[in-house]
Structure formats: structure tokens, C-alpha cells
């Protein structure tokens, strides 16, 4: 390996871990939001069911008031019976009483149905409340876990950034500028190893002549496809005497940094 690249490789390892931590932390709010989704749904269902239950109670009370008013009216009708003079009037009165009793039965049936509905909803509310409580407990545990992870990652990130500054100071300025330039353009690792004739950055086969240049470790070279700075993972190979014109051929294959 080119000794100039050794500190850059160390720097890249720090950069990759920093990027990894940053990405994990970036996703934590989304993970928290997703973890809370069942609780939000349960809370919404509970509130909706409570609202329906309250409406059923109000409906029952309204029917009870209607029944009370109807019974008061029926009592007045019964008191009016003493003033009836003819049989026809009396028969009409009995018919009105019969209709009033039927209407009373309708009110009572509506009240019973509303009561049954309210009772069923009350049971449902209790079940939903228990489910919501369990989900709150689960979400609290999940949130605590994510908060702890975020705190741990933040501490590691602070240490990595400190080490990154120290590592950057050990790199030649020209190399560091080139490294940062490639990193900014690639948005990922600026360095790529050469293995089995392949650039491990883009996974493409690179020319043998460029591989030989990287192996010799006499200069810095970039991949002609992904533009990453290439390095040889093994020991550098001693340079062999080259024929005139070989330098020109080399420059045609890969670009020196």
C-alpha cells in the first residue's frame, strides 16, 4: 500500500462510521413515529368510541324526556275523561289513550335500545382503554430504548469527530483536499481498494496497466469509472525498468492524482 494513503484509509474508516451513525440517528425520529402508530390508532379508536357512547347516553336521555312529557300529556288526557258527555266522545277518548299507550311503548323500546347500545359501548371503551394502556407501556419501552441508543450514538459521534480532526491533521494538505473533493462529489467513500482486478468502489474491471501502477505505489491514481482514489491492499510491487514511451502509455490508462 502507498504509505501516503495509510492515514487517508484511517480517515475514511472514521468517515464511514460517522456517516453510519448519522444515518442511524436520522432515522430514529421516523422509527419512533412508526413505533407510536399503534398507540395513536388505539387512542383515536378509543376517543371515537367514547364519542359514540356519549351520543348514545344523550339519545337515551332525550327519549326519557320525551317519555316523561308524553306521560304528562297522557295524564292530562285521562283527567279530561270526567268531562266527556257522549259515548262517541268517550270512544274517541279511549282510542286516544290506546294510541298514547302505543306511543309510550315505542319510547320505552327506544330507551331500552339506547341503554343496551350505551352498555355495549361502555364495555368496548373499557377493552380499548386496556389495550391503549398496554400500547402506552410498550411504546414507552421502545422510546426509552431509542433515546438510549441515540444518546450512546451521540457520544460515540463526538469521539469520532474528535479523532477525525486529529487524523485530518496528520494528512498532507494536498492529499486531504483531494480526499475531501472526491468525498464531496461521491457522497460516500473516496478511497477504493483494488482486488482481483476490480475496483471495489464501483465493482468494475480496471485496466491491468492501471493495476500495475497502483501496485507499484509510486503515485496516487483514480478509478477511470467512479473516480475514487485507488489503493493496493497488499505490499507494493517493485518497479521494473520501463521502455521509452511507457510513461505515455500509463497516462492513457489512468489519471494520476
Backbone bond lengths (Angstrom), bond angles and torsions (degrees), N, CA, C in turn:
res aa  C-N    CA-C-N  psi(-1)  N-CA   C-N-CA  omega(-1)  CA-C   N-CA-C  phi
1 X - - - 1.457 - - 1.529 110.13 -
2 X 1.322 115.27 140.28 1.457 119.88 175.39 1.522 108.99 -60.91
3 X 1.343 118.27 122.14 1.467 119.96 -177.50 1.525 113.14 -59.57
4 X 1.326 117.08 -24.13 1.463 119.76 178.46 1.532 111.71 -67.08
5 X 1.328 114.59 -27.65 1.464 119.42 -175.76 1.519 113.49 -85.09
6 X 1.314 116.95 -17.50 1.464 120.01 -177.18 1.528 112.57 -55.30
7 X 1.354 119.14 -49.14 1.465 118.20 178.28 1.527 112.74 -67.01
8 X 1.346 116.59 -28.95 1.468 119.19 177.53 1.523 111.41 -69.29
9 X 1.329 115.52 -37.03 1.470 119.34 177.58 1.526 110.09 -64.75
10 X 1.330 115.96 -41.87 1.471 119.45 176.06 1.523 110.23 -61.45
11 X 1.329 115.71 -40.33 1.464 120.32 179.51 1.528 110.66 -65.13
12 X 1.324 116.04 -39.58 1.459 119.69 179.73 1.528 111.51 -65.37
13 X 1.333 116.56 -38.52 1.468 119.45 177.32 1.524 110.44 -58.77
14 X 1.332 115.68 -41.55 1.465 119.84 177.52 1.522 110.27 -65.47
15 X 1.331 116.37 -43.06 1.467 120.63 -179.98 1.523 111.67 -60.82
16 X 1.334 115.95 -43.32 1.461 120.20 -178.78 1.520 111.44 -63.99
17 X 1.334 115.91 -41.04 1.464 118.87 178.30 1.523 110.57 -68.76
18 X 1.321 117.21 -37.73 1.467 120.68 177.29 1.528 110.04 -62.50
19 X 1.336 116.41 -43.94 1.468 120.13 178.54 1.527 111.06 -63.81
20 X 1.338 115.28 -39.85 1.468 119.71 179.72 1.527 110.70 -62.99
21 X 1.324 116.15 -46.70 1.466 120.44 179.89 1.526 110.60 -64.11
22 X 1.326 116.26 -43.29 1.464 120.48 179.90 1.521 111.04 -59.66
23 X 1.332 116.45 -41.29 1.460 120.63 -179.96 1.530 110.98 -68.41
24 X 1.327 116.80 -40.87 1.469 119.96 178.05 1.523 110.29 -61.90
25 X 1.331 115.97 -45.51 1.469 119.90 -179.51 1.528 111.27 -66.47
26 X 1.327 116.41 -34.11 1.464 119.96 179.44 1.530 111.06 -63.40
27 X 1.332 115.96 -32.94 1.462 120.48 -177.13 1.525 113.29 -85.91
28 X 1.324 118.12 -10.30 1.466 120.41 -176.97 1.529 112.31 -60.62
29 X 1.351 120.09 -46.04 1.471 119.00 177.65 1.529 112.79 -58.19
30 X 1.324 116.83 -38.98 1.462 120.51 178.23 1.527 110.55 -66.42
31 X 1.328 116.35 -42.15 1.467 120.03 177.44 1.524 110.39 -62.64
32 X 1.315 116.03 -39.07 1.462 120.98 178.73 1.525 109.99 -65.30
33 X 1.333 115.90 -42.67 1.467 120.92 179.01 1.528 110.54 -62.29
34 X 1.333 116.37 -43.68 1.467 120.65 179.57 1.527 111.34 -66.72
35 X 1.334 116.20 -37.76 1.467 119.96 179.75 1.526 111.10 -65.99
36 X 1.329 115.75 -28.56 1.466 120.48 -178.00 1.527 112.19 -84.95
37 X 1.335 117.54 -11.47 1.464 121.72 -175.43 1.538 113.02 -55.18
38 X 1.352 119.80 -48.94 1.470 118.88 178.74 1.527 112.51 -59.41
39 X 1.329 116.88 -36.79 1.462 120.61 179.23 1.526 110.58 -67.00
40 X 1.336 116.42 -42.54 1.468 119.68 178.77 1.522 110.85 -62.16
41 X 1.327 116.18 -43.08 1.466 120.46 179.66 1.527 110.86 -64.20
42 X 1.328 116.36 -42.65 1.470 120.40 179.60 1.521 110.83 -65.02
43 X 1.328 117.08 -40.79 1.465 121.38 179.38 1.525 110.61 -64.79
44 X 1.347 116.29 -40.69 1.461 120.22 179.26 1.523 110.85 -65.43
45 X 1.336 116.10 -43.90 1.465 120.37 178.99 1.523 110.56 -63.47
46 X 1.328 116.58 -39.87 1.461 120.82 178.28 1.524 110.75 -62.71
47 X 1.317 117.07 -45.94 1.465 120.91 179.78 1.526 111.42 -63.44
48 X 1.337 115.89 -41.75 1.469 119.70 178.99 1.524 110.88 -63.81
49 X 1.331 116.19 -42.34 1.465 120.32 -179.64 1.523 110.88 -66.62
50 X 1.321 116.98 -39.20 1.464 120.41 176.17 1.520 110.89 -61.41
51 X 1.324 116.07 -41.73 1.466 120.52 -179.99 1.527 110.57 -63.43
52 X 1.337 116.27 -41.83 1.468 120.07 177.92 1.524 110.21 -65.57
53 X 1.342 116.40 -39.27 1.464 120.74 177.75 1.517 111.94 -63.92
54 X 1.334 116.59 -42.63 1.467 120.45 177.30 1.526 110.75 -62.41
55 X 1.326 116.03 -38.83 1.466 120.17 178.76 1.530 110.52 -65.15
56 X 1.339 116.73 -37.57 1.466 120.77 178.84 1.526 110.89 -66.21
57 X 1.331 117.26 -39.08 1.470 121.48 177.59 1.525 110.16 -65.08
58 X 1.329 116.63 -43.90 1.474 120.39 178.43 1.523 110.87 -63.61
59 X 1.324 115.74 -38.16 1.464 120.48 178.42 1.526 110.13 -63.34
60 X 1.329 117.22 -44.09 1.466 121.11 178.60 1.521 111.07 -61.66
61 X 1.329 116.38 -44.44 1.469 120.04 179.38 1.522 111.77 -63.69
62 X 1.319 116.05 -36.74 1.470 119.53 178.28 1.526 110.21 -64.69
63 X 1.343 117.06 -42.56 1.464 120.79 177.60 1.528 110.82 -64.21
64 X 1.337 116.18 -38.33 1.469 119.91 178.81 1.526 110.97 -63.86
65 X 1.317 116.93 -39.69 1.473 120.18 176.82 1.522 110.85 -66.70
66 X 1.334 115.28 -40.03 1.469 119.01 177.36 1.524 110.62 -62.71
67 X 1.331 116.50 -41.23 1.466 120.67 178.97 1.524 110.58 -65.10
68 X 1.323 115.61 -41.55 1.468 119.44 179.00 1.524 111.04 -62.01
69 X 1.307 116.73 -42.96 1.470 120.59 178.68 1.524 110.26 -66.58
70 X 1.327 116.35 -39.31 1.459 120.65 179.88 1.529 111.09 -64.82
71 X 1.326 117.09 -42.17 1.464 120.52 179.69 1.529 110.99 -65.83
72 X 1.321 116.52 -37.40 1.468 119.74 177.13 1.525 110.07 -63.09
73 X 1.337 115.12 -40.71 1.460 119.47 178.64 1.526 110.70 -66.59
74 X 1.326 116.80 -39.40 1.467 121.18 179.43 1.528 111.00 -64.33
75 X 1.324 117.25 -39.33 1.464 121.25 178.30 1.523 110.95 -62.53
76 X 1.317 115.01 -39.64 1.470 118.53 177.67 1.523 110.50 -65.02
77 X 1.330 115.62 -37.37 1.466 119.74 177.82 1.529 110.66 -63.49
78 X 1.330 116.48 -40.90 1.468 120.15 -179.31 1.528 110.90 -66.11
79 X 1.319 115.86 -38.34 1.463 119.62 178.33 1.525 111.69 -65.66
80 X 1.324 114.82 -26.73 1.466 119.66 -179.80 1.526 112.01 -72.74
81 X 1.343 116.30 -13.85 1.470 120.05 -176.85 1.525 112.01 -62.11
82 X 1.332 117.82 -30.15 1.474 120.88 -178.30 1.519 112.00 -66.67
83 X 1.321 116.74 -19.70 1.464 120.33 -177.73 1.522 113.13 -94.02
84 X 1.335 115.61 -1.06 1.461 118.30 -179.22 1.532 109.75 -75.58
85 X 1.344 114.93 140.90 1.473 118.40 -174.60 1.526 112.35 -113.54
86 X 1.281 117.00 -33.24 1.466 118.55 -175.74 1.522 109.91 -109.80
87 X 1.331 114.08 161.50 1.464 120.86 178.41 1.525 110.90 -65.89
88 X 1.339 115.00 -34.10 1.462 119.71 179.76 1.531 110.65 -64.63
89 X 1.328 114.57 -42.36 1.461 118.95 177.93 1.532 110.84 -64.65
90 X 1.323 114.94 -37.76 1.459 119.27 -179.21 1.533 111.24 -67.27
91 X 1.359 115.57 -41.91 1.470 119.93 178.31 1.535 111.04 -63.22
92 X 1.322 115.66 -40.02 1.470 120.28 177.88 1.528 110.09 -64.59
93 X 1.325 114.40 -37.79 1.459 119.28 179.03 1.528 111.10 -64.90
94 X 1.335 115.86 -43.20 1.461 120.01 178.51 1.529 111.35 -61.53
95 X 1.348 114.86 -37.78 1.465 119.24 178.92 1.536 110.87 -64.89
96 X 1.324 115.43 -39.98 1.467 120.06 178.01 1.533 111.09 -64.68
97 X 1.342 114.72 -39.60 1.468 118.90 178.18 1.526 110.31 -64.36
98 X 1.343 115.88 -40.16 1.462 120.58 179.28 1.535 110.78 -62.92
99 X 1.334 115.26 -43.60 1.466 119.53 177.81 1.529 111.12 -63.72
100 X 1.338 114.87 -38.72 1.467 119.80 179.69 1.524 110.84 -64.89
101 X 1.331 115.95 -39.39 1.467 119.52 178.75 1.536 111.55 -66.27
102 X 1.360 113.87 -37.84 1.468 118.19 178.05 1.535 110.15 -65.01
103 X 1.328 114.01 -42.49 1.467 118.32 179.23 1.522 110.42 -64.87
104 X 1.330 115.36 -35.89 1.466 119.66 177.45 1.526 110.17 -61.94
105 X 1.335 117.02 -41.78 1.462 121.60 177.89 1.526 111.52 -62.01
106 X 1.346 115.53 -37.69 1.474 119.33 178.06 1.526 110.95 -63.49
107 X 1.343 115.24 -43.37 1.470 119.26 178.52 1.529 111.14 -62.19
108 X 1.326 115.98 -43.56 1.468 120.43 -178.82 1.535 111.29 -63.78
109 X 1.346 115.77 -38.50 1.464 119.63 178.65 1.534 110.57 -65.45
110 X 1.339 115.53 -41.97 1.470 119.68 178.37 1.529 111.12 -63.49
111 X 1.326 115.42 -38.64 1.473 119.63 178.88 1.523 110.70 -64.47
112 X 1.337 116.61 -43.48 1.466 120.84 179.82 1.529 111.32 -63.79
113 X 1.339 115.82 -41.90 1.467 119.72 178.77 1.527 111.13 -63.99
114 X 1.344 115.60 -41.57 1.467 119.76 179.05 1.525 110.86 -66.00
115 X 1.329 116.74 -38.36 1.467 120.84 178.23 1.523 110.79 -64.86
116 X 1.351 115.42 -44.09 1.465 119.60 179.65 1.532 110.59 -63.09
117 X 1.332 115.25 -41.57 1.467 119.97 178.70 1.525 111.00 -62.47
118 X 1.340 115.68 -43.75 1.466 120.37 180.00 1.526 111.11 -64.51
119 X 1.346 116.38 -39.68 1.469 120.22 179.00 1.530 111.22 -64.04
120 X 1.332 116.25 -44.38 1.464 120.30 178.98 1.530 111.17 -62.65
121 X 1.326 115.16 -41.78 1.464 119.51 179.40 1.525 111.27 -66.48
122 X 1.326 115.73 -35.00 1.465 119.52 178.22 1.530 110.58 -63.92
123 X 1.334 116.39 -40.12 1.463 120.36 176.87 1.533 110.68 -64.74
124 X 1.332 114.61 -42.11 1.469 119.21 178.84 1.522 110.92 -62.98
125 X 1.333 116.11 -41.30 1.468 120.89 178.65 1.527 110.36 -59.98
126 X 1.324 116.07 -42.06 1.466 120.29 179.65 1.529 110.71 -62.41
127 X 1.343 116.46 -44.33 1.466 120.65 179.12 1.526 111.11 -63.61
128 X 1.342 115.58 -43.38 1.467 119.90 -179.70 1.524 111.57 -66.45
129 X 1.331 116.15 -34.83 1.461 119.98 178.48 1.530 110.31 -65.35
130 X 1.336 115.99 -41.22 1.467 120.24 177.90 1.538 110.78 -64.00
131 X 1.337 115.39 -41.04 1.466 119.67 178.21 1.525 110.49 -64.69
132 X 1.324 116.43 -42.41 1.464 121.03 179.79 1.528 110.56 -62.82
133 X 1.326 116.47 -41.26 1.466 120.54 179.15 1.530 110.93 -61.72
134 X 1.342 115.97 -42.31 1.471 120.28 178.59 1.531 111.07 -64.81
135 X 1.332 116.07 -40.20 1.466 120.17 179.21 1.525 111.31 -68.56
136 X 1.323 116.72 -35.27 1.470 120.43 176.50 1.527 110.46 -61.93
137 X 1.321 115.22 -42.09 1.463 119.88 179.53 1.529 110.49 -64.49
138 X 1.343 115.49 -43.70 1.469 119.83 179.96 1.526 110.65 -64.45
139 X 1.330 116.17 -42.24 1.467 119.61 -179.23 1.523 111.12 -67.24
140 X 1.325 116.36 -38.57 1.467 119.80 178.12 1.527 110.43 -59.32
141 X 1.341 115.78 -43.27 1.466 119.76 177.79 1.518 111.88 -63.70
142 X 1.344 116.04 -42.06 1.464 120.36 179.02 1.524 110.84 -64.15
143 X 1.316 116.07 -42.37 1.470 120.76 -179.62 1.527 111.01 -64.68
144 X 1.312 115.84 -42.66 1.467 119.37 178.47 1.528 110.60 -61.26
145 X 1.346 115.68 -40.69 1.460 119.92 178.74 1.521 112.21 -63.87
146 X 1.336 116.33 -43.67 1.466 120.46 179.91 1.525 111.34 -69.33
147 X 1.328 116.41 -37.92 1.471 119.84 177.45 1.527 110.54 -63.31
148 X 1.335 115.40 -41.87 1.467 119.67 179.14 1.524 110.42 -65.32
149 X 1.341 116.10 -41.45 1.465 119.87 178.42 1.525 110.70 -62.80
150 X 1.327 116.36 -43.72 1.464 120.39 -179.85 1.526 111.02 -62.96
151 X 1.313 115.99 -41.29 1.468 120.19 179.12 1.525 110.79 -64.07
152 X 1.333 115.63 -42.68 1.468 120.60 179.68 1.529 110.71 -64.70
153 X 1.337 115.79 -42.72 1.462 120.01 179.46 1.522 111.69 -67.21
154 X 1.331 116.40 -36.51 1.465 120.07 178.53 1.525 110.68 -63.26
155 X 1.329 115.71 -39.86 1.466 119.85 178.69 1.527 110.56 -66.41
156 X 1.348 115.82 -42.62 1.466 119.24 178.41 1.522 110.51 -64.42
157 X 1.333 115.87 -39.57 1.463 120.22 -179.64 1.522 111.41 -62.28
158 X 1.321 116.53 -40.77 1.465 120.16 178.82 1.530 110.55 -61.62
159 X 1.335 116.40 -41.30 1.462 120.43 178.28 1.532 111.37 -66.62
160 X 1.328 115.97 -41.01 1.460 120.12 179.87 1.522 111.64 -65.22
161 X 1.324 116.40 -39.01 1.467 119.72 179.43 1.525 110.83 -65.89
162 X 1.327 116.07 -35.82 1.463 119.94 176.22 1.531 110.14 -65.60
163 X 1.327 116.16 -46.87 1.462 120.47 178.33 1.530 111.06 -63.75
164 X 1.329 115.84 -33.46 1.464 120.45 179.46 1.528 110.46 -65.34
165 X 1.319 116.47 -42.51 1.472 119.89 178.12 1.531 110.62 -63.68
166 X 1.325 115.06 -41.20 1.466 119.28 179.28 1.531 110.94 -66.24
167 X 1.337 116.33 -41.40 1.468 120.33 -179.71 1.527 110.76 -67.65
168 X 1.329 116.63 -37.50 1.468 120.63 179.31 1.518 110.94 -62.73
169 X 1.324 115.42 -35.60 1.469 119.79 -178.95 1.526 111.79 -67.47
170 X 1.335 117.29 -20.34 1.464 120.76 -178.56 1.535 112.62 -89.94
171 X 1.330 116.44 -2.64 1.463 120.71 -178.18 1.524 109.95 -100.13
172 X 1.329 115.80 140.53 1.458 119.78 176.47 1.527 109.69 -57.69
173 X 1.319 116.51 141.25 1.462 121.02 -174.39 1.526 112.00 -58.96
174 X 1.321 116.79 -42.21 1.467 120.06 -179.21 1.526 110.43 -61.85
175 X 1.335 115.79 -44.24 1.467 119.96 178.99 1.520 111.27 -66.09
176 X 1.324 115.87 -40.65 1.465 119.89 -179.20 1.519 110.65 -64.77
177 X 1.325 116.43 -41.76 1.470 119.76 178.31 1.523 110.65 -62.46
178 X 1.336 115.80 -42.32 1.465 119.87 178.94 1.525 110.64 -64.78
179 X 1.309 115.52 -42.81 1.471 121.55 178.32 1.530 110.22 -58.70
180 X 1.328 116.45 -49.19 1.465 120.77 -178.52 1.523 111.68 -65.61
181 X 1.326 115.93 -33.66 1.461 120.21 178.38 1.528 110.68 -64.55
182 X 1.330 115.51 -47.04 1.469 119.89 179.08 1.528 110.31 -66.06
183 X 1.319 116.55 -40.85 1.472 120.62 179.72 1.520 110.76 -61.31
184 X 1.331 116.98 -41.29 1.461 121.04 -179.39 1.525 111.43 -66.55
185 X 1.328 116.38 -36.74 1.465 119.49 -178.60 1.523 112.46 -78.40
186 X 1.355 116.59 -30.50 1.460 120.38 -176.39 1.518 112.53 -91.94
187 X 1.319 117.39 -24.06 1.467 122.29 -176.02 1.527 111.84 61.54
188 X 1.321 116.79 19.34 1.469 120.47 175.46 1.524 107.80 -154.63
189 X 1.324 117.11 -147.84 1.463 119.17 -173.71 1.530 112.03 -70.83
190 X 1.333 117.54 129.10 1.465 121.32 -179.58 1.526 112.88 -79.92
191 X 1.339 117.19 -22.74 1.461 121.62 -177.41 1.521 110.38 -104.35
192 X 1.324 115.48 146.41 1.464 120.01 177.22 1.521 109.22 -140.66
193 X 1.315 115.81 134.74 1.464 120.71 177.91 1.522 110.16 -78.60
194 X 1.316 115.17 154.85 1.465 121.56 174.36 1.521 107.38 -105.34
195 X 1.320 115.70 124.83 1.463 119.87 -178.85 1.522 109.04 -145.11
196 X 1.323 116.37 130.72 1.472 122.02 -179.87 1.525 111.65 53.64
197 X 1.328 115.40 36.40 1.459 119.98 177.59 1.512 114.57 75.23
198 X 1.329 116.41 11.74 1.466 120.74 -176.09 1.522 110.34 -120.23
199 X 1.314 116.14 139.78 1.467 120.98 170.36 1.520 107.23 -77.30
200 X 1.317 117.24 119.17 1.469 120.29 -176.59 1.521 112.32 -74.60
201 X 1.330 116.27 -4.77 1.462 118.78 175.93 1.509 112.13 -79.41
202 X 1.342 116.53 -49.24 1.467 120.93 -178.46 1.524 112.83 -108.83
203 X 1.342 116.88 -5.61 1.471 123.64 178.31 1.524 112.21 64.34
204 X 1.323 117.08 29.09 1.462 121.02 178.25 1.527 110.41 -108.61
205 X 1.341 115.06 149.84 1.460 121.20 178.96 1.530 109.19 -71.73
206 X 1.311 116.01 131.49 1.459 119.45 179.90 1.524 109.74 -108.42
207 X 1.332 117.54 155.94 1.470 120.84 -175.76 1.524 111.88 -59.17
208 X 1.331 117.37 140.41 1.475 121.48 179.67 1.527 112.93 -56.55
209 X 1.330 116.29 -35.47 1.460 119.24 -177.89 1.528 110.84 -65.81
210 X 1.347 115.21 -37.25 1.467 119.22 178.07 1.525 110.08 -69.16
211 X 1.325 116.12 -37.52 1.469 119.78 177.15 1.524 109.81 -60.24
212 X 1.321 115.97 -41.73 1.466 120.39 179.45 1.522 110.68 -62.34
213 X 1.336 116.18 -39.36 1.465 120.25 178.77 1.529 110.68 -64.08
214 X 1.331 115.57 -43.31 1.474 120.01 179.75 1.523 109.91 -64.98
215 X 1.333 116.97 -40.53 1.466 121.20 179.57 1.524 111.76 -61.39
216 X 1.336 116.05 -40.46 1.465 119.43 -177.28 1.521 111.81 -67.35
217 X 1.329 116.37 -21.88 1.459 121.18 174.83 1.523 112.51 60.84
218 X 1.340 116.30 30.42 1.457 118.22 -178.80 1.521 112.49 -92.47
219 X 1.304 117.39 -10.51 1.462 121.15 -179.22 1.526 108.10 -159.13
220 X 1.299 116.42 175.60 1.465 121.01 176.91 1.518 108.66 -100.77
221 X 1.328 116.13 137.54 1.465 120.82 -177.57 1.527 109.36 -133.30
222 X 1.340 114.42 155.04 1.463 119.43 179.43 1.515 109.68 -116.05
223 X 1.323 115.36 153.90 1.461 120.94 175.82 1.530 108.24 -67.10
224 X 1.329 118.04 132.05 1.467 119.78 -179.12 1.524 113.34 -69.15
225 X 1.339 116.64 -10.67 1.464 119.64 -177.00 1.534 112.66 -102.73
226 X 1.315 116.24 -51.11 1.473 119.25 -176.24 1.523 112.85 -103.11
227 X 1.349 117.17 -7.19 1.459 123.37 177.24 1.520 113.91 67.72
228 X 1.316 117.71 15.46 1.460 119.61 175.05 1.531 109.89 -76.78
229 X 1.321 115.40 152.16 1.462 120.61 175.93 1.528 108.10 -74.12
230 X 1.318 116.51 126.82 1.463 121.20 -175.41 1.528 111.40 -93.03
231 X 1.323 115.03 147.12 1.469 118.93 172.99 1.527 109.51 -143.71
232 X 1.326 114.26 151.77 1.462 121.41 179.81 1.518 108.43 -96.81
233 X 1.339 116.03 128.20 1.467 119.96 -175.09 1.528 112.62 -73.62
234 X 1.322 116.62 -24.69 1.461 119.23 -177.65 1.514 112.29 -91.20
235 X 1.332 114.67 -164.59 1.461 120.18 178.33 1.524 109.47 -74.44
236 X 1.343 118.35 144.74 1.460 120.42 178.32 1.519 110.88 -64.66
237 X 1.327 115.17 148.83 1.463 121.62 -179.54 1.511 108.76 -96.37
238 X 1.336 115.95 137.13 1.467 119.67 -179.26 1.511 109.87 -64.06
239 X 1.322 114.99 141.68 1.460 120.18 -178.11 1.520 109.47 -74.76
240 X 1.311 117.40 135.42 1.464 123.02 177.67 1.506 109.23 -98.26
241 X 1.341 116.98 153.18 1.461 119.25 179.78 1.516 110.68 -56.45
242 X 1.279 116.03 136.21 1.459 120.13 -177.67 1.503 109.81 -112.05
243 X 1.286 115.35 151.37 1.457 120.80 179.78 1.501 110.04 -81.04
244 X 1.325 118.42 157.71 1.466 120.35 177.40 1.520 109.90 -57.29
245 X 1.265 116.28 138.39 1.469 120.03 -179.67 1.493 113.32 92.50
246 X 1.377 115.97 -9.76 1.466 117.69 179.57 1.505 111.41 -67.57
247 X 1.347 118.39 -31.63 1.469 121.88 179.97 1.518 110.08 -62.75
248 X 1.329 115.24 -41.13 1.459 119.45 179.01 1.513 109.97 -62.84
249 X 1.338 115.72 -41.65 1.457 119.71 179.76 1.506 111.10 -62.90
250 X 1.342 116.78 -39.49 1.464 120.65 -179.12 1.520 110.79 -62.91
251 X 1.299 117.49 -43.13 1.458 121.07 -177.08 1.518 111.44 -66.77
252 X 1.311 116.43 -22.90 1.457 118.98 177.75 1.518 111.12 -74.99
253 X 1.329 116.59 -24.74 1.459 120.28 -175.76 1.510 111.74 -84.24
254 X 1.320 118.27 -52.40 1.459 121.10 -177.02 1.497 111.04 -137.73
255 X 1.285 116.03 156.50 1.462 121.32 -178.35 1.510 109.97 -94.39
256 X 1.313 117.37 132.25 1.457 121.18 174.78 1.512 109.34 -79.94
257 X 1.341 114.68 147.17 1.458 119.50 179.94 1.519 108.78 -84.34
